[in-house]
Amino acid sequence: MANTKRKLELVKKESAAIIAVSKNTKKDIVELLGIPERKIYVVYEGVPRRFKKVSGETIEKIKEKYRIKGSYLLSVSTLEP
């Protein structure tokens, strides 16, 4: 617990900005963690319309373009928490 408190103090001191996923999350950060409201920006989670479902024909064209055979899984991640 003490380690977590030290990390939060570092975040409060060193962060230029913090992203919150909603106004309520921003409010919680301000009230519970004591981080100044001016440092917190709300960026809503969501998917732009351009990421809509596409036809099977479109998928096949893309797979052909990139020489993808069979099924595939695209994963974007990081090793850090």
C-alpha positions as CSV (number, residue, x, y, z in Angstrom):
1,M,0.0,0.0,0.0
2,A,2.8,2.4,0.8
3,N,4.4,1.7,-2.6
4,T,1.1,2.6,-4.3
5,K,0.8,5.9,-2.3
6,R,4.4,6.8,-3.4
7,K,3.5,6.1,-7.0
8,L,0.4,8.2,-6.8
9,E,2.4,11.1,-5.3
10,L,4.8,10.8,-8.2
11,V,1.9,10.9,-10.7
12,K,0.4,14.0,-9.0
13,K,3.8,15.7,-9.1
14,E,5.2,14.7,-12.4
15,S,2.3,14.2,-14.8
16,A,1.6,17.0,-17.2
17,A,-1.8,15.4,-18.0
18,I,-4.0,12.5,-17.1
19,I,-6.7,10.9,-19.3
20,A,-10.0,9.9,-17.8
21,V,-12.6,7.9,-19.7
22,S,-15.6,9.8,-18.3
23,K,-16.6,12.9,-16.3
24,N,-17.3,10.7,-13.3
25,T,-13.8,9.2,-13.5
26,K,-12.3,12.7,-13.6
27,K,-14.4,13.7,-10.6
28,D,-13.2,10.6,-8.7
29,I,-9.6,11.3,-9.6
30,V,-10.0,14.9,-8.3
31,E,-11.8,13.9,-5.1
32,L,-10.1,10.7,-4.1
33,L,-6.6,11.3,-5.3
34,G,-6.4,15.0,-4.9
35,I,-5.1,15.6,-8.5
36,P,-5.8,19.1,-9.8
37,E,-8.8,19.2,-12.2
38,R,-6.7,21.2,-14.7
39,K,-4.4,18.2,-15.3
40,I,-7.3,15.8,-16.2
41,Y,-8.7,15.5,-19.7
42,V,-11.8,13.4,-20.5
43,V,-11.4,11.2,-23.6
44,Y,-14.4,9.1,-24.1
45,E,-14.0,5.5,-25.2
46,G,-15.6,4.6,-28.5
47,V,-15.1,3.5,-32.0
48,P,-15.2,6.0,-35.0
49,R,-17.7,5.1,-37.7
50,R,-14.8,4.4,-40.1
51,F,-14.3,1.1,-38.1
52,K,-17.6,-0.3,-39.2
53,K,-18.3,-3.9,-40.2
54,V,-17.1,-4.6,-43.7
55,S,-18.3,-7.1,-46.3
56,G,-16.6,-10.5,-46.8
57,E,-15.6,-9.3,-50.3
58,T,-13.6,-6.4,-48.8
59,I,-12.0,-8.7,-46.2
60,E,-10.9,-11.1,-49.0
61,K,-9.4,-8.2,-51.0
62,I,-7.4,-7.0,-48.0
63,K,-6.2,-10.6,-47.2
64,E,-5.1,-11.0,-50.8
65,K,-3.3,-7.6,-50.8
66,Y,-1.3,-8.6,-47.7
67,R,-1.0,-12.3,-48.6
68,I,-2.9,-13.5,-45.5
69,K,-4.0,-17.1,-45.8
70,G,-6.7,-18.6,-43.6
71,S,-7.9,-17.1,-40.4
72,Y,-5.8,-14.6,-38.4
73,L,-5.8,-12.6,-35.2
74,L,-4.4,-9.1,-34.9
75,S,-3.3,-8.1,-31.4
76,V,-2.0,-4.8,-30.4
77,S,-0.5,-4.6,-26.9
78,T,2.3,-3.7,-24.6
79,L,4.4,-5.5,-22.0
80,E,4.1,-2.6,-19.5
81,P,1.0,-2.2,-17.3
